[in-house]
């Protein structure tokens, strides 16, 4: 499964102009840790790193609200070499990606949790 990211919106483009081009650089560095391809064996990040599903040790999801209105969910995944996180707001088909990721995480990582 290929993971597609949403293009920058109007606010991000305005921020790029007002930050003299620094905001797109920060966005690019953050997006490099987002998943690019999900296979049955591994998650391949946009920076080329391959992480086997068995390497993940835990996950956490956090719902974000602004003045009581739901905005997005951020998922954090810990693995042997570190941690990655991604936001559902930035991914085109976020529901399918989250279902795929949660379906491929080891059972002991998702045991006793209600991820959605």
SERO-4910 file (N, C-alpha, C, O; in steps of 0.05 Angstrom, whole numbers):
BEGIN
 pado doro    nc1    nc2    nc3   cac1   cac2   cac3    cc1    cc2    cc3    oc1    oc2    oc3
  Unk    A     17    -23      0      0      0      0     18     25      0     35     28     17
  Unk    A     14     42    -19     28     68    -19     13     89     -4    -12     91     -6
  Unk    A     27    104     12     15    125     29     19    152     15     42    160     10
  Unk    A     -3    165      9     -2    191     -4     -7    213     16    -24    211     34
  Unk    A      9    235     14      6    257     32    -10    279     19     -9    283     -6
  Unk    A    -25    294     35    -40    317     24    -21    340     18     -1    343     32
  Unk    A    -27    355     -3    -10    378     -9    -14    400     12    -34    401     26
  Unk    A      5    419     14      2    441     33    -23    458     26    -29    463      3
  Unk    A    -36    467     47    -60    483     44    -53    513     43    -29    520     43
  Unk    A    -73    529     42    -70    558     40    -55    570     64    -37    587     61
  Unk    A    -61    560     88    -48    570    112    -19    563    112     -2    580    119
  Unk    A    -12    539    103     16    531    102     31    547     81     54    554     85
  Unk    A     18    553     59     32    569     39     36    598     48     57    609     43
  Unk    A     17    609     63     21    635     74     43    634     95     59    653     96
  Unk    A     43    613    111     65    610    131     92    608    118    112    617    129
  Unk    A     93    595     95    119    593     80    129    620     72    153    626     74
  Unk    A    111    637     63    119    664     55    127    681     79    148    694     79
  Unk    A    111    679    100    117    696    124    141    686    139    153    702    154
  Unk    A    148    661    136    172    651    150    197    652    133    218    640    140
  Unk    A    195    665    110    217    668     91    228    640     82    252    637     78
  Unk    A    209    621     78    217    595     68    225    575     88    233    552     81
  Unk    A    225    582    114    234    563    134    213    541    140    220    518    146
  Unk    A    187    548    139    166    529    145    167    505    126    163    482    135
  Unk    A    170    509    100    172    485     82    196    467     89    194    443     86
  Unk    A    218    478     98    241    462    106    234    445    130    242    421    132
  Unk    A    221    457    149    213    442    173    192    420    166    194    398    176
  Unk    A    173    427    149    153    408    141    166    384    126    159    361    131
  Unk    A    185    390    109    199    368     95    214    350    114    213    325    110
  Unk    A    227    361    134    241    344    153    222    327    169    228    304    176
  Unk    A    199    337    176    179    322    191    167    300    174    162    278    183
  Unk    A    161    307    149    148    287    130    167    264    123    157    243    114
  Unk    A    193    267    126    211    246    119    208    221    137    215    199    130
  Unk    A    196    225    161    191    202    178    163    190    175    156    171    189
  Unk    A    147    201    157    121    190    152    124    164    135    143    162    120
  Unk    A    105    146    137    106    121    121    103    128     91     87    146     84
  Unk    A    117    115     75    115    118     46    101     93     34     84     96     17
  Unk    A    110     70     42     99     45     32     95     26     55    112     23     73
  Unk    A     72     12     55     66     -8     76     64    -35     62     47    -38     44
  Unk    A     80    -54     70     78    -81     59     71   -100     82     68    -92    105
  Unk    A     67   -125     75     60   -145     96     83   -150    115     79   -159    138
  Unk    A    108   -144    107    132   -149    124    143   -124    137    152   -125    160
  Unk    A    142   -101    123    156    -77    133    140    -52    128    121    -51    112
  Unk    A    148    -31    143    139     -4    138    163     11    127    184     11    139
  Unk    A    160     23    103    182     38     91    176     67     94    155     77     85
  Unk    A    194     82    108    190    110    112    198    126     88    211    116     70
  Unk    A    191    152     87    198    169     64    228    174     62    237    183     41
  Unk    A    242    170     84    271    174     83    286    148     75    310    147     75
  Unk    A    271    127     69    282    102     60    286     81     81    294     58     75
  Unk    A    282     88    106    285     69    128    264     47    127    240     53    123
  Unk    A    273     22    130    254     -1    131    252    -10    159    273    -15    173
  Unk    A    228    -13    169    223    -23    196    205    -47    195    182    -45    185
  Unk    A    214    -70    204    198    -94    205    175    -90    225    179    -78    246
  Unk    A    152   -101    219    130    -99    237    136   -111    265    126   -101    285
  Unk    A    152   -131    265    159   -144    290    178   -127    308    181   -133    331
  Unk    A    190   -106    296    208    -88    312    192    -68    329    204    -57    347
  Unk    A    167    -64    324    151    -45    339    145    -56    367    137    -79    370
  Unk    A    149    -39    387    146    -48    415    121    -36    428    110    -48    447
  Unk    A    112    -13    419     88     -1    431     78     21    413     92     31    395
  Unk    A     53     29    417     42     51    403     23     67    421     14     57    441
  Unk    A     18     92    412      0    109    427    -14    127    406     -2    135    387
  Unk    A    -39    132    411    -53    152    394    -64    174    411    -72    169    434
  Unk    A    -64    198    400    -73    221    415    -92    237    397    -85    245    375
  Unk    A   -117    241    406   -136    258    392   -132    287    399   -128    294    422
  Unk    A   -132    304    378   -127    333    383   -154    347    379   -168    343    359
  Unk    A   -160    365    398   -184    381    396   -176    411    399   -158    418    414
  Unk    A   -190    428    384   -187    457    387   -214    468    394   -233    467    378
  Unk    A   -216    479    418   -241    490    428   -264    470    426   -286    477    418
  Unk    A   -258    445    434   -278    424    434   -284    412    407   -302    394    406
  Unk    A   -271    420    386   -276    409    359   -252    391    352   -229    399    353
  Unk    A   -259    366    343   -238    347    336   -223    357    311   -235    367    292
  Unk    A   -196    355    313   -179    364    290   -166    341    277   -168    338    252
  Unk    A   -152    324    292   -138    301    280   -129    282    302   -133    287    326
  Unk    A   -117    260    293   -105    240    312    -76    237    304    -69    235    281
  Unk    A    -59    237    324    -30    232    320    -24    204    331    -31    198    354
  Unk    A    -10    188    315     -2    162    323     29    162    327     44    172    311
  Unk    A     37    151    350     65    147    356     71    118    357     57    103    371
  Unk    A     92    110    344    100     81    343    129     80    352    147     93    341
  Unk    A    134     63    373    162     59    382    172     33    371    158     13    369
  Unk    A    198     34    363    211     10    352    239      9    364    248     27    378
  Unk    A    254    -12    357    280    -17    369    299      6    364    316     12    381
  Unk    A    297     20    342    316     41    335    306     69    342    320     89    337
  Unk    A    282     71    353    272     98    360    242     99    359    228     81    368
  Unk    A    232    122    349    203    128    350    196    143    325    212    159    314
  Unk    A    172    138    315    162    154    293    133    162    300    120    149    315
  Unk    A    124    184    288     97    192    292     86    204    266    101    215    250
  Unk    A     60    201    262     47    213    239     19    222    247      6    211    265
  Unk    A     10    242    232    -16    254    237    -36    246    215    -28    245    192
  Unk    A    -60    240    223    -80    232    203    -88    256    185    -99    252    163
  Unk    A    -83    280    194    -90    304    179    -73    306    154    -82    319    134
  Unk    A    -50    295    154    -31    298    131    -34    276    110    -21    278     89
  Unk    A    -49    255    116    -50    231     99    -77    231     84    -98    236     95
  Unk    A    -75    225     58    -99    225     41   -120    205     50   -143    213     56
  Unk    A   -113    179     52   -132    159     60   -124    149     88   -116    126     91
  Unk    A   -127    166    107   -116    161    134   -130    136    147   -116    121    161
  Unk    A   -156    133    143   -169    110    156   -158     83    147   -154     65    163
  Unk    A   -153     81    121   -142     56    110   -114     51    119   -106     29    125
  Unk    A    -98     73    121    -70     70    130    -70     62    160    -54     44    167
  Unk    A    -86     74    176    -87     67    205    -96     38    208    -85     23    224
  Unk    A   -117     30    194   -126      2    195   -104    -18    187   -100    -39    200
  Unk    A    -89    -11    166    -67    -28    157    -45    -30    178    -36    -52    184
  Unk    A    -37     -7    189    -16     -6    209    -25    -22    234     -9    -39    243
  Unk    A    -48    -17    244    -57    -31    268    -61    -61    263    -58    -77    282
  Unk    A    -68    -68    239    -72    -96    233    -45   -111    230    -45   -136    232
  Unk    A    -23    -97    226      3   -110    223     21   -107    247     43   -120    247
  Unk    A     14    -91    267     30    -89    291     29   -116    306      8   -130    305
  Unk    A     50   -123    320     49   -148    336     26   -147    356     18   -126    366
  Unk    A     15   -171    362     -8   -173    380     -2   -162    408    -20   -150    420
  Unk    A     22   -166    418     28   -156    445     30   -126    446     27   -114    468
  Unk    A     34   -113    424     35    -83    423      7    -72    425      2    -52    438
  Unk    A    -12    -85    412    -40    -74    412    -58    -88    432    -82    -80    434
  Unk    A    -48   -107    448    -65   -121    467    -76   -102    488    -61    -86    500
  Unk    A   -102   -104    493   -114    -89    514   -118    -59    508   -124    -44    526
  Unk    A   -115    -52    483   -118    -24    475   -141    -20    456   -146    -38    439
  Unk    A   -154      2    457   -174      9    437   -164     32    421   -167     55    428
  Unk    A   -151     26    397   -137     47    382   -156     66    368   -146     87    359
  Unk    A   -181     60    365   -198     79    350   -221     88    367   -237    104    358
***
